[in-house]
């Protein structure tokens, strides 16, 4: 009996590279954002905080931020306005 292979479901509506925010990311942030994209995260916006660029991504399971060095924090203490 052969195992059935399920197709990969693409949840993103558009490619992250088409986002105007994508152009504002550092190369390290782009690599990290691409890896999070495999888990359903989408780039929402880029915020400058204390002179540093923070990429803010969201997913059904929550938020993530990526600093300029590409470090990912999936439990950020960040306030998002409604």
Buried (B, 14 or more C-beta within 10 A) or exposed (E): EEEEEEEEEEEEEEEBEEBEBBEBBBEBBBEBBBEBBEEBBBBBBBEEEEEEBBBBBBBEEEBBBBBBEBEBEBEBEEEEEE
